[in-house]
Amino acid sequence: MGLDAWVCCNCIRQGATPPHPFPELLAFDETAEPILKSNGEISLDQWLKHDAWYRKSCPHAGRLIKKRLGNIALVGHVRDVLESIGATAFPVLGRRVVYDDTHGGDWIVASDSVRLLGEAQRLRQLSNDSISRQFASDLIELAVASAATGNPIVFG
C-alpha cells in the first residue's frame, strides 16, 4: 500500500484538447476529473471511448502533476516527525494527509491547499531528515499546482 496524489490539469476546460467524442455528455466531478453525465443510458462503449480520449487528451493525460508520496512506513515516519515537532502546528497535513487510516479517493480542496502549502514549507524547514524533507517538497509541488489551477489535490 502506498499514498499517491495528483492535481488535474485544466487543458480540457481551456479547450486545449481534441474534441471529446460525446461533448454533450462531458462533465467534471468534484476532483476536476472529466466524466460522462450519467443519465442511466451511457453504454460501456461510450465509457471506453471517453477513457481512451482522456488518456490521450493532453500531454499529461489530464494530470498536471502526480506524486508517489510513499508507502505506509514512510507516511508513518512523517507522522512521527510531525508529532516530534508539534502536530498541532500541522492541522491539514496531520488530519488530511498523514492520518492513521487509508485514503480512498479523498481530496483537499484548492482553498485548503494554500494552508497545506504553508505547513509543508514549515515541515521542510524544521525537519532534520531527508525523507520528511522530500515528502514536504512533493506536497509543496502539489499544493502550488492546486492553488494555480483551482483544482483539488486528490489522493489514491
Secondary structure in CASP SS format (residue, H / E / C, confidence):
PFRMAT SS
TARGET T0000
AUTHOR 0000-0000-0000
METHOD secondary structure of the structure
MODEL  1
M C 1.00
G E 1.00
L E 1.00
D E 1.00
A E 1.00
W E 1.00
V E 1.00
C E 1.00
C C 1.00
N C 1.00
C C 1.00
I C 1.00
R C 1.00
Q C 1.00
G C 1.00
A C 1.00
T C 1.00
P C 1.00
P C 1.00
H C 1.00
P C 1.00
F C 1.00
P H 1.00
E H 1.00
L H 1.00
L E 1.00
A E 1.00
F E 1.00
D C 1.00
E C 1.00
T C 1.00
A C 1.00
E C 1.00
P E 1.00
I E 1.00
L E 1.00
K C 1.00
S C 1.00
N C 1.00
G C 1.00
E C 1.00
I C 1.00
S C 1.00
L H 1.00
D H 1.00
Q H 1.00
W H 1.00
L H 1.00
K H 1.00
H H 1.00
D H 1.00
A H 1.00
W H 1.00
Y H 1.00
R H 1.00
K C 1.00
S C 1.00
C C 1.00
P C 1.00
H C 1.00
A C 1.00
G C 1.00
R E 1.00
L E 1.00
I E 1.00
K E 1.00
K E 1.00
R E 1.00
L E 1.00
G E 1.00
N E 1.00
I H 1.00
A H 1.00
L H 1.00
V H 1.00
G H 1.00
H H 1.00
V H 1.00
R H 1.00
D H 1.00
V H 1.00
L H 1.00
E H 1.00
S H 1.00
I H 1.00
G C 1.00
A H 1.00
T H 1.00
A H 1.00
F C 1.00
P H 1.00
V H 1.00
L H 1.00
G H 1.00
R H 1.00
R H 1.00
V H 1.00
V C 1.00
Y C 1.00
D C 1.00
D C 1.00
T C 1.00
H C 1.00
G C 1.00
G C 1.00
D C 1.00
W E 1.00
I E 1.00
V C 1.00
A H 1.00
S H 1.00
D H 1.00
S H 1.00
V H 1.00
R H 1.00
L H 1.00
L H 1.00
G H 1.00
E H 1.00
A H 1.00
Q H 1.00
R H 1.00
L H 1.00
R H 1.00
Q H 1.00
L H 1.00
S C 1.00
N C 1.00
D C 1.00
S H 1.00
I H 1.00
S H 1.00
R H 1.00
Q H 1.00
F H 1.00
A H 1.00
S H 1.00
D H 1.00
L H 1.00
I H 1.00
E H 1.00
L H 1.00
A H 1.00
V H 1.00
A H 1.00
S H 1.00
A H 1.00
A H 1.00
T H 1.00
G C 1.00
N C 1.00
P C 1.00
I E 1.00
V E 1.00
F E 1.00
G C 1.00
END
